[in-house]
Amino acid sequence: MNIKLIAIGKTDHPALKEIKEVYIKRLGHYINFSEVIIPDIKNTRKLTEELQKEKEGQLILKEVQPTDKLVLLDEKGKEYTSEGFSSYLQKEMNSGLKQLVFVIGGPYGFSAEVYQKAQGKLALSKMTFSHQMVRVFFIEQLYRAFTILRNEPYHHR
């Protein structure tokens, strides 16, 4: 199974970029992982929030194949413990799924069309984090999940 992370906007902060790259490299020992960064929409001052979500949604959906399972990182999504998330990933791998796609939306969330195409929603926390921080947290949790599945000492029970 492949895992793809789609995110709107680049990570500007060098320290966050560095941390993210460390975990992406570590993930390579366990799974094929890819990250797709969709550039921020230009001239958003002229757009309503809804129109901005629609434009971002079109770009997101271009990156998703019909056979992919699409899961949105959304504040109203299901919350897991790290061990629960690792079990979720194991079930997806066991199902024969070719590619699992997670998406971090833009500042206003997702368009109705993206919500309709999604097959799941995942919340990292009830708290709100910057989109740049969410990438680091999510990729670290992916790495942690695979170490849990392999009974490696990274995660302390």
Secondary structure as a PSIPRED ss2 file (coil, helix, strand):
# PSIPRED VFORMAT (PSIPRED V4.0)

   1 M C   1.000  0.000  0.000
   2 N E   0.000  0.000  1.000
   3 I E   0.000  0.000  1.000
   4 K E   0.000  0.000  1.000
   5 L E   0.000  0.000  1.000
   6 I E   0.000  0.000  1.000
   7 A E   0.000  0.000  1.000
   8 I E   0.000  0.000  1.000
   9 G C   1.000  0.000  0.000
  10 K C   1.000  0.000  0.000
  11 T C   1.000  0.000  0.000
  12 D C   1.000  0.000  0.000
  13 H C   1.000  0.000  0.000
  14 P H   0.000  1.000  0.000
  15 A H   0.000  1.000  0.000
  16 L H   0.000  1.000  0.000
  17 K H   0.000  1.000  0.000
  18 E H   0.000  1.000  0.000
  19 I H   0.000  1.000  0.000
  20 K H   0.000  1.000  0.000
  21 E H   0.000  1.000  0.000
  22 V H   0.000  1.000  0.000
  23 Y H   0.000  1.000  0.000
  24 I H   0.000  1.000  0.000
  25 K H   0.000  1.000  0.000
  26 R H   0.000  1.000  0.000
  27 L H   0.000  1.000  0.000
  28 G C   1.000  0.000  0.000
  29 H C   1.000  0.000  0.000
  30 Y C   1.000  0.000  0.000
  31 I C   1.000  0.000  0.000
  32 N E   0.000  0.000  1.000
  33 F E   0.000  0.000  1.000
  34 S E   0.000  0.000  1.000
  35 E E   0.000  0.000  1.000
  36 V E   0.000  0.000  1.000
  37 I E   0.000  0.000  1.000
  38 I E   0.000  0.000  1.000
  39 P C   1.000  0.000  0.000
  40 D C   1.000  0.000  0.000
  41 I C   1.000  0.000  0.000
  42 K C   1.000  0.000  0.000
  43 N C   1.000  0.000  0.000
  44 T H   0.000  1.000  0.000
  45 R H   0.000  1.000  0.000
  46 K H   0.000  1.000  0.000
  47 L C   1.000  0.000  0.000
  48 T C   1.000  0.000  0.000
  49 E H   0.000  1.000  0.000
  50 E H   0.000  1.000  0.000
  51 L H   0.000  1.000  0.000
  52 Q H   0.000  1.000  0.000
  53 K H   0.000  1.000  0.000
  54 E H   0.000  1.000  0.000
  55 K H   0.000  1.000  0.000
  56 E H   0.000  1.000  0.000
  57 G H   0.000  1.000  0.000
  58 Q H   0.000  1.000  0.000
  59 L H   0.000  1.000  0.000
  60 I H   0.000  1.000  0.000
  61 L H   0.000  1.000  0.000
  62 K H   0.000  1.000  0.000
  63 E C   1.000  0.000  0.000
  64 V C   1.000  0.000  0.000
  65 Q C   1.000  0.000  0.000
  66 P C   1.000  0.000  0.000
  67 T C   1.000  0.000  0.000
  68 D C   1.000  0.000  0.000
  69 K E   0.000  0.000  1.000
  70 L E   0.000  0.000  1.000
  71 V E   0.000  0.000  1.000
  72 L E   0.000  0.000  1.000
  73 L E   0.000  0.000  1.000
  74 D E   0.000  0.000  1.000
  75 E E   0.000  0.000  1.000
  76 K E   0.000  0.000  1.000
  77 G E   0.000  0.000  1.000
  78 K E   0.000  0.000  1.000
  79 E E   0.000  0.000  1.000
  80 Y C   1.000  0.000  0.000
  81 T C   1.000  0.000  0.000
  82 S H   0.000  1.000  0.000
  83 E H   0.000  1.000  0.000
  84 G H   0.000  1.000  0.000
  85 F H   0.000  1.000  0.000
  86 S H   0.000  1.000  0.000
  87 S H   0.000  1.000  0.000
  88 Y H   0.000  1.000  0.000
  89 L H   0.000  1.000  0.000
  90 Q H   0.000  1.000  0.000
  91 K H   0.000  1.000  0.000
  92 E H   0.000  1.000  0.000
  93 M H   0.000  1.000  0.000
  94 N H   0.000  1.000  0.000
  95 S C   1.000  0.000  0.000
  96 G C   1.000  0.000  0.000
  97 L C   1.000  0.000  0.000
  98 K C   1.000  0.000  0.000
  99 Q E   0.000  0.000  1.000
 100 L E   0.000  0.000  1.000
 101 V E   0.000  0.000  1.000
 102 F E   0.000  0.000  1.000
 103 V E   0.000  0.000  1.000
 104 I E   0.000  0.000  1.000
 105 G C   1.000  0.000  0.000
 106 G E   0.000  0.000  1.000
 107 P C   1.000  0.000  0.000
 108 Y C   1.000  0.000  0.000
 109 G E   0.000  0.000  1.000
 110 F C   1.000  0.000  0.000
 111 S C   1.000  0.000  0.000
 112 A H   0.000  1.000  0.000
 113 E H   0.000  1.000  0.000
 114 V H   0.000  1.000  0.000
 115 Y H   0.000  1.000  0.000
 116 Q H   0.000  1.000  0.000
 117 K H   0.000  1.000  0.000
 118 A C   1.000  0.000  0.000
 119 Q C   1.000  0.000  0.000
 120 G E   0.000  0.000  1.000
 121 K E   0.000  0.000  1.000
 122 L E   0.000  0.000  1.000
 123 A E   0.000  0.000  1.000
 124 L C   1.000  0.000  0.000
 125 S C   1.000  0.000  0.000
 126 K C   1.000  0.000  0.000
 127 M C   1.000  0.000  0.000
 128 T C   1.000  0.000  0.000
 129 F C   1.000  0.000  0.000
 130 S C   1.000  0.000  0.000
 131 H H   0.000  1.000  0.000
 132 Q H   0.000  1.000  0.000
 133 M H   0.000  1.000  0.000
 134 V H   0.000  1.000  0.000
 135 R H   0.000  1.000  0.000
 136 V H   0.000  1.000  0.000
 137 F H   0.000  1.000  0.000
 138 F H   0.000  1.000  0.000
 139 I H   0.000  1.000  0.000
 140 E H   0.000  1.000  0.000
 141 Q H   0.000  1.000  0.000
 142 L H   0.000  1.000  0.000
 143 Y H   0.000  1.000  0.000
 144 R H   0.000  1.000  0.000
 145 A H   0.000  1.000  0.000
 146 F H   0.000  1.000  0.000
 147 T H   0.000  1.000  0.000
 148 I H   0.000  1.000  0.000
 149 L H   0.000  1.000  0.000
 150 R C   1.000  0.000  0.000
 151 N C   1.000  0.000  0.000
 152 E C   1.000  0.000  0.000
 153 P C   1.000  0.000  0.000
 154 Y C   1.000  0.000  0.000
 155 H C   1.000  0.000  0.000
 156 H C   1.000  0.000  0.000
 157 R C   1.000  0.000  0.000
